[in-house]
Every structure is written in C-alpha cells, then in structure tokens.
Amino acid sequence: MEVSANIMRMVGLPPHPLTAVEHSIDLVRSRLLRATLALEASGVPYAVVGGNAVAAFVSEVDVAAVRTTRDVDLMIRRADFDRVVEALAAEGFHYRQVAGIDLFLESADGRVRDAVHVVFANETVREGEALPNPDIEPHREIYGIRFAELESIVQMKLTAWRRKDQTHLDDLISLGIVDAEWLPKFPTVLRERLQFLLDNPESFS
C-alpha cells in the first residue's frame, strides 16, 4: 500500500528515498523558474547554463537519460548585473558573494548549495582558462526558458573540465548529440579534451 509522505511523517516513519529525490528535483525546478521568470519580467537578458542546460538538450533526445542537478546557473552580461540584483531581490532572492562567486540565496540564511549561481558572459571564470565564457546570444528557447546554445554549453564544459563537466559531456556524446564533427569548433586544448572523451566513451557516466 502506498503511504503519503505526510502520513509517514505523522506516524514517525522516515520519508521514502524516492519522495526525497522528487522533492529535491522540484526545489531546483522551482528555483530555476522563479529566477528566470523574474528576469524575463524585468527584461534582463540571460541564458541558463550548467547542468540544467545539458538536461534540457538531453531531454530533446531521450527523457530517460536526463541527469538531475542541484545547481541553477545563469549567465548574464556584467553590464546588466545591477538589474539582475534588483529583479531577483523583488522575487525574494538575497545576493551574496562567496569565495568570489556571485550567487542568490532563496532566504537570508539559505545555503550556498541551494543558490542561483551567476557567471558572466565574455569573461573567464578562472585565471588561465583557454577561452572566456561565450555570450548569452545566440540562445535556444526550450520549455519557454532561454538556454545558451549547445555549442556554448559544450565550450563551457570543456573549459571548466571538472568531473561533473566531463560527465555531462559524456551524456551528450553517448546520445550522439556531440560527436567528432564538433572537434573543429574548438581551439587545440579543448579539441584534445573532447577527443579524449570521444576515445573513452562513457568513462565518466
């Protein structure tokens, strides 16, 4: 017999693990929608990047292959930053800068891991990176939300080159969304990273 999460709490039982996963996904989705709708309403240009962008492109090919993420990453232009702060503050977000990262918490005492993270278009995230972030244009609208174009997402993932970036790229490769024809799009260092992933399929799944 299925028991609701509320009843389980009333009788002192822990919530089912799948209920917790669903709740976590809903929180991320709500955070993403609140932030993007606030920017849309204020006319502030933006593009969703990071894991949510990868998930959107993956979902167009195979919904079952979508990987969850707790991160909400938005790319904006530096010149629009004050407008972003104003728009998100009106929606109840609280601006903070932590370890040099600009982010917006859902409450004054919110956790950094539950924030909206901001990255700046046409700027490097870390010193010495091969390429700066691309611009927010061109963009792709999916489900009514502005996402950076796939080539921009792949470039950012190849540049960051963390474990999770490699995993996201592997998802795109495994579905045939990204393949060897993409190699000429990037400078040597990024091309070598992409070639490594192509030569080692699903190494990071």
GUKOL-798824 format. One line per 5 residues: number of its first residue (from 0); their letters; for each residue x, y, z of C-alpha. Coordinates in Angstrom, 3 decimals, padded with zeros to 6 digits. Layout:
! GUKOL-798824
NUM	a	X Y Z; ...
This chain:
! GUKOL-798824
0	mevsa	000.000 000.000 000.000; 001.337 003.427 -000.907; 001.691 005.764 002.061; 001.918 009.508 001.509; 004.901 011.465 002.791
5	nimrm	002.647 013.415 005.188; 001.205 010.256 006.740; 004.669 008.766 007.071; 005.793 011.834 008.976; 002.712 011.718 011.220
10	vglpp	003.415 008.153 012.281; 007.120 008.770 012.706; 008.351 006.945 009.614; 011.139 008.428 007.508; 010.132 009.600 004.012
15	hplta	010.676 007.159 001.181; 014.001 007.881 -000.594; 012.221 008.451 -003.900; 009.985 011.036 -002.236; 013.090 012.914 -001.097
20	vehsi	014.566 012.768 -004.615; 011.352 014.090 -006.154; 011.237 016.899 -003.598; 014.846 017.851 -004.358; 014.141 017.961 -008.096
25	dlvrs	011.065 020.109 -007.507; 013.073 022.580 -005.417; 015.669 023.013 -008.157; 012.973 023.390 -010.826; 011.137 025.973 -008.698
30	rllra	014.352 027.938 -008.115; 015.126 027.946 -011.834; 011.625 029.060 -012.809; 011.446 031.783 -010.161; 014.773 033.255 -011.224
35	tlale	014.200 033.105 -014.972; 010.645 034.426 -014.778; 011.871 037.351 -012.659; 014.498 038.220 -015.271; 012.014 037.788 -018.110
40	asgvp	009.552 040.113 -016.371; 012.276 042.732 -015.917; 013.531 042.413 -019.482; 017.015 041.363 -018.378; 018.872 039.203 -020.927
45	yavvg	020.151 035.891 -019.561; 020.849 032.295 -020.537; 020.614 029.150 -018.425; 023.880 027.196 -018.469; 025.357 024.307 -016.493
50	gnava	023.643 021.041 -015.651; 020.127 022.303 -016.294; 021.105 023.330 -019.817; 022.624 019.909 -020.504; 019.461 018.278 -019.144
55	afvse	017.294 020.387 -021.471; 019.238 019.351 -024.575; 019.361 015.710 -023.467; 015.583 015.723 -022.891; 015.002 016.606 -026.540
60	vdvaa	016.584 013.275 -027.498; 015.913 010.914 -024.587; 013.966 011.985 -021.497; 015.046 008.825 -019.674; 018.697 009.903 -019.987
65	vrttr	018.226 013.236 -018.193; 020.573 013.611 -015.239; 019.392 015.580 -012.204; 021.367 018.515 -010.845; 021.102 020.687 -007.755
70	dvdlm	022.769 023.672 -009.461; 020.968 026.610 -011.058; 023.480 028.501 -013.189; 022.579 031.681 -015.058; 024.844 033.558 -017.452
75	irrad	024.369 037.312 -017.713; 026.310 040.262 -019.045; 028.314 042.248 -016.497; 026.587 045.482 -017.567; 023.217 044.018 -016.506
80	fdrvv	024.309 042.903 -013.044; 022.586 045.680 -011.071; 019.335 044.965 -012.913; 019.704 041.269 -012.098; 020.164 042.047 -008.393
85	ealaa	017.066 044.236 -008.438; 014.927 041.717 -010.341; 015.880 038.757 -008.173; 015.563 040.758 -004.942; 011.981 041.559 -005.923
90	egfhy	011.407 037.802 -006.179; 012.803 037.267 -002.669; 016.381 036.246 -003.500; 019.279 037.555 -001.401; 022.543 038.467 -003.115
95	rqvag	025.807 037.176 -001.664; 029.370 036.811 -002.872; 031.085 033.720 -001.518; 034.686 032.834 -002.407; 034.480 035.198 -005.348
100	idlfl	031.280 033.613 -006.678; 028.177 035.743 -007.163; 025.043 033.943 -006.046; 021.499 034.481 -004.899; 020.054 032.678 -001.881
105	esadg	016.370 031.933 -001.505; 016.438 033.267 002.057; 018.773 035.391 004.155; 020.073 032.261 005.924; 019.899 029.999 002.859
110	rvrda	022.607 027.511 001.972; 025.121 028.203 -000.777; 024.421 024.815 -002.353; 020.774 025.866 -002.810; 021.562 029.167 -004.527
115	vhvvf	021.270 030.570 -008.016; 024.841 030.943 -009.297; 025.773 033.709 -011.728; 028.511 033.569 -014.347; 029.404 036.420 -016.640
120	anetv	029.295 036.267 -020.407; 032.517 037.047 -022.282; 034.647 036.631 -019.135; 036.819 033.828 -017.824; 035.746 032.107 -014.624
125	regea	039.280 031.177 -013.541; 042.595 032.738 -014.453; 044.398 030.954 -017.257; 041.375 029.294 -018.841; 041.622 028.580 -022.553
130	lpnpd	038.568 030.641 -023.506; 036.270 033.153 -021.841; 032.612 032.295 -021.479; 030.614 032.814 -024.674; 027.939 035.474 -024.970
135	iephr	024.341 034.818 -023.989; 023.429 035.121 -027.659; 022.581 033.140 -029.621; 020.240 031.303 -027.279; 017.761 028.459 -027.576
140	eiygi	014.309 028.621 -026.041; 013.223 025.303 -024.553; 010.064 024.935 -022.454; 009.744 028.725 -022.520; 013.163 029.250 -020.881
145	rfael	016.231 030.816 -022.504; 019.147 028.387 -022.624; 022.590 029.102 -024.032; 023.096 027.403 -027.391; 024.506 023.883 -027.244
150	esivq	027.879 024.892 -028.687; 028.253 027.459 -025.892; 027.397 024.832 -023.277; 029.911 022.354 -024.706; 032.602 025.044 -024.816
155	mklta	031.985 025.962 -021.163; 032.040 022.321 -020.078; 035.275 021.638 -021.955; 036.822 024.773 -020.447; 035.807 024.029 -016.841
160	wrrkd	036.793 020.356 -017.217; 035.718 019.226 -013.769; 034.488 015.695 -013.134; 030.858 016.724 -013.450; 031.586 018.635 -016.667
165	qthld	033.156 015.511 -018.137; 030.110 013.503 -017.078; 027.732 015.989 -018.717; 029.770 015.906 -021.921; 029.748 012.126 -021.845
170	dlisl	025.937 012.218 -021.671; 025.829 014.361 -024.812; 028.302 012.103 -026.601; 026.539 008.875 -025.635; 023.318 010.138 -027.224
175	givda	025.050 011.259 -030.415; 024.304 014.924 -029.706; 028.029 015.706 -029.784; 030.422 013.743 -031.981; 033.733 014.031 -033.862
180	ewlpk	032.274 016.639 -036.223; 032.393 019.057 -033.289; 036.194 018.924 -032.987; 036.967 021.759 -035.452; 034.732 024.130 -033.492
185	fptvl	037.240 024.481 -030.654; 040.875 025.539 -030.112; 043.528 022.868 -029.621; 043.307 022.405 -025.851; 039.526 021.986 -025.898
190	rerlq	039.683 019.848 -029.012; 042.096 017.498 -027.239; 039.757 017.215 -024.264; 036.798 016.424 -026.496; 038.857 013.865 -028.419
195	flldn	039.758 012.192 -025.122; 036.081 011.807 -024.258; 035.256 010.518 -027.730; 038.038 007.951 -027.434; 036.891 006.866 -023.976
200	pesfs	033.101 006.552 -024.235; 031.087 006.566 -021.015; 034.216 006.767 -018.860; 032.557 009.332 -016.622; 028.945 008.123 -016.511
